[in-house]
């Protein structure tokens, strides 16, 4: 059903952000000539910069991706090319974090900074994993992606890769890259993204590599990459011109080719196999159901219209902030209560839509909202798991197992116990779920950091989560007559609590803390853990155990150490402290607080009220203010 958002219409939300933003594909200022030495082989801004897609009366770009594959045509052909060996030297600080290498854009623009890391990656892989093989290249549309793509393509050609598949205009979400790798049986793929971090000349950029199963490279590979960045001496570059990435087609260079592909088609095909689109359409097309999706001017803007509007029948006005921008419209593309405040305001307003959702920079995170109701990520994955077999065709034959990251609440554990399913607790980082999926023991998993997914790919998947929730609500309402009151998002969650109990959960983020103070705090906590004893009183709580979480992978036997300091109490309450590896500057301290409540009469209590004693205890235990000087968190979830 179409509905008016008033001041929050798709046009007005776009205009409000885009007036001060930078349209994707258009640099805010030309690159000065003095910067040309920073780009290998005189690489500057690509000559073909999406000019056919940019309105002459506006700086915005509409990413128009078809919902069905378009047959490619050869657009360039060249004879054999030469390979240049470009001298270089090691650059400090190229160790990857939880999700690849992330730094400020200006760091990546330093001479050979990106090129060193890409070459170090090829130096770390067995030749059979890429020589003559197929790689995928995608990104979230942020600033510097177009320039970086040309560097990556040339180094891939110089190292003997046979073919690169690139999303048109360098657009391809992280979940879509994983899907394309798996469908096309590629050797792996590069993802240019700093995920949910801000974009633009003064903000963040990132790169990571996914292996042939579509999952992020394991630590055994990322450790080798880092080692090779410390000894690198030359970069192998194909001496080829920049590729026009604005048109579908193939550029051929003897034994190396680059194919520009529709970034939506393969992913759309997969979603149609996983979900019952007719069931979802029956909900979305109801006159008494209203839907809104906030793409946050990020990569899912390219996917939301083909999927939600063209395939499922949602109103075009239901997609807001749907134009991918290089700087995300000066926004912070992190779908949480703080950074998606426009959507939250809509969903908590009078006469709000029935269902609201958002996704992040690279499309792998999600937030789900009902009318005046926020679904925590921990509850979200638990509800999906409890309803998946009935509501989602992909799971009709059964669920293999469930898993969550260690800081995520225990809500999913209770579903696994009730359904008698295998259950796994892993460190933060999607790569830890991949081995379990490949071994056939895991179907659905999630992280409290707004990441939810399944074994249809090897990444978390924002649009998948939205479709899963729409499927559950549609299934619960499939027998409702026109005009009859519908089962709402809040109804689904509250019924889940009544069955399984409620895990009150909150996360406090302290972003960009001074690294020294943050690390000193963690060392202090580890020392406290080493001296702790079962039965010790912590205010009204009694300690069950305290540790620094470590994980031994049941598939390959690898061990991950120092994954988060835990204080677990006899009533099941937990306090967890971690340093995040997803930022590009400083350190982000995350504190997780959880308390289980079986009494249904107490389920309506506000989470911050229910958790206040534990929150106060966490701040007291950690001495966070003393170590960091921080009075308040940056984000509360």
N, C-alpha and C positions, 0 to 999 in steps of 0.2 A: 504494500500500500504506500502511495506517495503521501508525504506529510511535510508540513512547513516547519523548518527549524528556526524561523524568524531570523534573528541576528546571527544564528549559527548555521546558516545555509552553507551548502558546499561552496558556492561562489564567494560568500562573504568571509568564510573562514579562510579560503585560499587567498582572497585579496588582502585580508588583514595581515597575514603572514608574508605573502609574496611581495607586498609593497617594499618591505625592507629586506627581502630575501634575494637569493641569486637563483635564477632558473637553471635547472640541471642542463649541463652541456654548454653553459655560457660562463666564462670566467668573469669575475667582477672587474678585473683590471687585466690588461694584456701583460704577459710575462716579459719583464725587461730583458733587453738583449744581453745584459750582464749575467743573466741567469742561464744563458744557453749552454754554458760549459757544464751545468749540473746534469744535463740530460745526454746520455751516451749517443754517439753518432748524430750529434746536433739535433736531438729529439726535443722539439718544443711542442706547443699545443698542436694537436692534429689539425691538418688543413680542413678535413671534412668534419665539421663540428655541428652536425645535426641541423644544418640550415634548412633542410626541407621540412623539418618538424616544428620549427619555431615561428610563431605568429609574428607578422610584421608589425602588429600594433601592440605587442606585449612581449615581455622578456621571458614569459613562462613557456615551458615545454610540455606538451601532452605526449606521454609515452603511450603510443597506440600499438598494443601487441594483440595480434589476432588470437582467437581461441582455438584455431585449428592450424596445423602446419602449412606453411607456404613452401612450394617447391623452389629450392635454391637454383640460381643460375650462376654460371661462372662469370665473375665480374672483373677478374684480372688473371693474367697468366704471364710468367716470366721464366726464363731459362735458369740453369743452375746458378746458385748464389755462392758467394765466398763467405767464409767465417772469419771474423776478426777476433784476435785475442787482445783484449783491452787490459792493460796492466792496472792493478789495484793493490790496496793494502788493507789489512784488517781494521774494522771499526768496532769500538767498544759498545756494549749495551744491546746486542742483538739476540739475547736469550728470549725465547718465546714464553708467553704466559699460558693461562688456562685455555685461551682461544686464539693462539697465534701471536704474531709480533704486532704490538700497538705502540705508536708514538705520535707526537704532534706532526702535522703535515710538514712543517718546515724541517723537521728532522729527516723525514723520508726524502725531501727534496735536496738534501745535501749530496754532494758528488758521490756517486756509486753506492749510496746507502741501500736503496732497494735492490739494485743490481747485485750487490754482494750477497744479500740474503737469498735471492733467487738462485744464483750460481751455487751457493753453499748447499742449497737444497738438492740440486741435481748432483752435486758431488757426494751427497749423503745417500742417494738412492742406488740400488743395484741397477746396472744398465738395462737389464731386461724389463725393468719397471717403467721405462719411458722411451728407450731407443726404438724409433719407428712406430711408436705407440700413439694413442689418442689421449689428449688432456682437454679439460673443460676450464673455461675462464668466465667468471661472473663477478658481480659486485652490486652494491646497494645504491649506486648513483651518487655517492658523495664526491666532493671536491678532490681532484688529483687522480680519480680512477681512470679517466681517459688517457692521461699521460702515462700512468703506470702500466696500463694494458699494453701500450706499444713496447715498453721496456721488457715486460714479461714475454710477449710474443717473440721478440727478437732473440732473447736468451734461450727460449724453448727451441727455436729453430737452430740456433747455434750449437745446441747440445744434442741434436739428432732426433727430436720429437718429430713424429710423422705428420700429425694434424692437431690443430687447436680448434675447439668449438667455442665461440664467444657469443654471449647474449647481445642482441642488437642494442647499440648505444651503451654497451658495457653493463646493461641491466640484467641481472639474474639473481634472485634471492638465494640465500644460503640453503633453504630446503630444496629449492629447484635445482641448484647445482648438484646436490646429493642425488636427487631423482634422475637427472640427466646422466650422471656418472653411471648409475646403476642400469638405466635403460639402454644406454649406448655401449655398455661394457667398456667404459673408458678406464685408462690406467690410473686416473686420479683427476684432481682439479684444484685450481686456485680460486680463492674467494677474497675479493678486495672489499674489506669492511672493517670498521671499528665497532660494529654491532649497534648497541644502543647509545654510544657516545656521540657528542655533537660533531658536526661536520663544518667545513669551511676552511679558509686559509690559515686561521689562527687556532684551529681545533684538531681533531683527531683523524688518523688514518690507520689502517691495519691490513695485514695479509696473513692468510693461513692456507695450508695445503690439506686436502682431503684425499684419502687413499681410494683404492679401486672398489671398496665396498660402499663408498660414499661417506665414510666416517672421518672425523678429524684424525690427522696423523698421530700415532701413538708416541709416548714419551721417548721410546727407543729411537725414533726418527728425529724428533725435535731436539733431542740431546745431541745427536750427530750433527744436525744443522748448526747448532750453536758452536760445537767444536770446530767445524769447518769455517765458520765466520772468523775464527781466531787465527787461521792459518792461510786464508785465501790469498792468492797472488795474481790471478787473472780471471777475466770474464769472457766467455765465449759468446759472441754476438753474430747473428745472421745479418749480413749486409743487404737488407731489403728495405724498401720504402715503408712509410707508415701505412697501416691498413685502414681503409674506409670502414668504420664500424657502425655507420648510420644506415646501411642498406643490407638486406638479406642477400647472401650469396657466398661464393667461394673465391678466394684469392690463392692462386697456385704458384709455387716456386719449385719446380722440379720435384724433389722428394719431400717437400714440406708444403702444407696448405693450411689456410685459415678459413673456417666457415663461420659466417655470422648467421645466427639462428634466432628464431622466435623464442624469447625467454619464457613464454607462458605455456606453449603447446604441450610439451612433454609432461609438465607438472599438472596441467588441467586434465590430461588423459588419465594420470594416476589418481587424482582426486575422484574422478568419475568411477573408477574401479573400486575405490575404498568405500565411498558413501552412496546412499540412495538419494540421488539428486531430485527425483520426483517427490520423495517424502519431504525433503527440505523445502522444495518449491510449494508444496501444499500448505506449509506453515507461513512462508514468507509472503505468499499471495493472499493470505486471509485479510479481510478488511479490518479486523480487530487485532492485527499484529503489526507492530512497527519496529523497524530495525535500523541501526546506525553503525557504520564502521569507520573508524578514524585511522587512516593510513599514515598519519603524522608526517606527511610530505616525504615519505620514505619509499622503499622499494615495493611494498605491497600495493602502492598506488597503481602500479602497472598490472597487478593481478586482480585487484578488487572489482573493477568494472567488468572484465570478462567473466569472472566467476559469479559474483553476487548479483550483478545486474543482468548481463547477457544470458547466463545459464540458469540462474535461480529466480529471476524475475523481480529482484528488488528494485525499488525506485532509484533512478540516478541520483536523486537528492540524498539518498541514504549513505552515500560515500562522501566523506568530508576529508579535507586535506589530502586529496587523492592525486595531486601532481607531485611526482618526485622532484626534489630540489637538491642542488649540490650542498646546501647548508641547512637542509631540512626546514627552510623558512625561519632561520634563526632559532629553531626549536631544539629541544633535547628529546630525540626520538626513543624514549624509554617509556613503555606503556605501564605506568603505575599511577597511583593517586596524586603524586606530586607533578609529574611532567605531562600527564594527559589530563590536566585539570579542566580543559575546555569540555572534553567528553564527560568527565565526572560531573561537571556543572549541569550539563544537559540531562544526564541520567538521574540526577537528584532534584531536578526542577519539577514544577507542577506540569502535569500532562506530558511526562517524559515518554520516550519510546519504551517498548517492552524489553528490548534486547540491545545491549551496546557492547562493542568490542573494539580493540585497538591492537596494532602490531608495531614492532620496533624498526630500527634502521634497516637491518638486513632480512627482516621477515621471519625470524625464528622464535620470537617471543610473542606473548599475547596477554591481554587482560580481558576478562569477562565481567560484565555488569548486567544486573537486572534493574528493574525500575526501583530506584532508591536502594539498591543492594549491590554490594561488592563481593565477588567470589574470590577468596584468597587462592593463590596458585596451588597451595597444598590441598585445599578442598577440591579444587578444579580437577586435578589428576585423579583424586579418589572417586569423585562422582563419575567421571568418564569411565574409569575402570569398572565401577559397579554397574553401569548401564550399557557398556559397549556391546556385549554379546547380543542383547535384544535390539539395540537401536542402530548398529553400524554393521552393514553386510560383511565387511572385511573380517570381523571377529565372530561371525556366526558359527564357525566350526570350533570355536573355543579360544581361550586366552592361555598362552604358554606360561607366562609369569609376569610379575610386577616388580618395579624397582623405583627407588627415589634416591636423590642425593642425601648425604648424611644430615645437612642442616634442615631439610624439608621436614614438615611435621609428620607425625606417625599416623595420620589419617589413612594413608594408603596401606599401611601395615594391617590395619583392622579389616580392610576389604580383602586383602590377600588371605588373612586368617579365616574369614567367613566363607570365602569361595574356595578355600583349600588349594591355593595357588602358590607356586614357588615365589619367594620374595628375596630381594637383594637390596642392600644399603651400600652405596658407593660414594666416592669423593665427588665434590663439585667438578663438573666438566663432562660434557656429553660424550666425550671419547670413552669414558668408562662404561657407558651403556652398550657401546658398539660390539664389544667382544661377546657379551651376553646375548645380544640379538643374533649375531652370526652363529653362535652355538645352538640356537633354537630354543633358548630357555627364557626369553623375554619378549613380551608383546607391547606393553604400555609402561611408560615411565615419565617422570617429571622432576622438576627442580622448583624450589620456592622462588627462584629468581624469574618467574613468569615464563618458564620453559616447559612445554608439554609435548609429548610425541609418542610415536610407536615405531614398530619395525618395518613400516612401509618405506622408510628411508633411514638414514643413519645420522640425522640431525633433529633437533627440536624443530617444531613447525607451527608457526603462528596461525596461518590460515587453516591448517588441519584442525587445530584446537577449536577455532571458531565454528568450523563445519561440524565437529564432533558435538559441540554444545547445541547447535541448531538441530542436529539429528536427534539428540535426546529430548529436547523440548518438543520437536515435531512428533516424535514417537509417542510421547506422553499425551499429545493432543490429537492424535490421528482419528480418534472416534468422536471428537467434539463436533457438535452440529454448529452451523453458522450462527454467530451471535452468542453462543454459549461461552461462559467464562472459561478462559484458558488456564492451564497449569503454567505457572510462571517460573522464571529462573529461581527466584527466592523459594518458591514452593518445593522445587526439586532439591535444593540444598538443605532446607529445613527437614524434609522427609529423610534425607540421608543422615542428618545429625540424629534424628529420632531413632534410626536403626543402628547406627554405629557409634553414637556419642560425638561430641564436638571437641576437636583439638584447637583450643585457642592458640593463636600464633601471631607473632609480630617480628619484624626485622627493622633494626636501626642501622642506617648507613651514615658513616662519617667520611665524606669524600675528600680527597686531596689533602690528607693529613701529611705532616712532615714525616718522611720515611723513618728517620731515626727514632722519633718518639713512638711511632706505631710499632716498629720492630722491638723496641725496648719493652713496650707493654706486653707483647706476645711472649717475649722471653721471661718476663716476670710471671706471667700466667703459667708457663710451662714449669717454672720452678715451684710455683704453688701446687701444681698438679703432682709433682714428684714427691711432695711432702704430705699430700692429702691421705686421709684414712677413711675407710667406710664407717659410717655411723656418726661422722662429725656433724655438729649442728651448724647450719647457715641460716640464722634467724629462725623462722618457723619451719624451715625445710631441713631434712636429714639427708646427708650425702649417701648415695648408693655407690657411685664411683666417679672418678675424674680421670681423663686421659687426653692424649693428643692423638686424634683418630688416625689410624693407618689401615690400609686396605691391601689385601692380597687377592689379585684377580684369580677367580676360580677356573678361568679358561687357560691363560698362559702363564700363571704363576708370578707375574710381575707384582712388585710391591710399591705402593705410594705412601710416603711418610709425611708427617706434619700437615695433616689435612684439616685441622681445626681442633681447638681446645674445647673439651666438653665437660660440663658439670651436670651430672644426672642424679636426680633425687629419688627418694624411695616412693614418692607418689607418682613417678613417671614424668615429672616436670623436668625441663632441660634448659640450660643456658649454654650457648655455643659462641665462640669467638673465632673469627677468621680474618685474614687479610685477603682482599680480592685481587685476582690476577687479570682483571678485565679493563683496568684503567690505563691511561697513557702517561699520567704524571702523578707524582706523589704516591700515597698509599690510601686505599679505602678500607676502613675498618668496618666489619659487619658484625652485629650482635643479634643473635637469634634467640627468641624466648618462646617457650611452648608450655602449655598446661592442658591436660586432658580433663574434660568435664562430662561424666556420664549422665548427670541429672538434666533431663530435658527442660525442667522449669527454669534452669539457669542458662540455657543456650542463647537467649536473646540479649544477654548482658554484652555491652560494648567490649571489644577485645582489649582495648587499652585500660579499661577499668578492671577487667578480670586479671590482667597480667601485671598491674602496677607493682605489687609486692616483688615479683620476680624481676621486673625491669629495674627497680631501685636496687635490688640485690646485685644484679649484673653490673651496674655502674659502680657500686661499692667494691665488689670483688676485683674489678679490672683496674681501678684507679685511673679511668680513662681521662678524666679532666686533668689529673696531675701529669700524665704522660703527654697529652696532646694539646691541652689548653682549650679543648672544645667544650662549650657549654651545652650545645644542642646538636642533634643529628641533622644531616642534610636532607635525608629522606626517611620517612617512617612508612612502612608497609604493614 
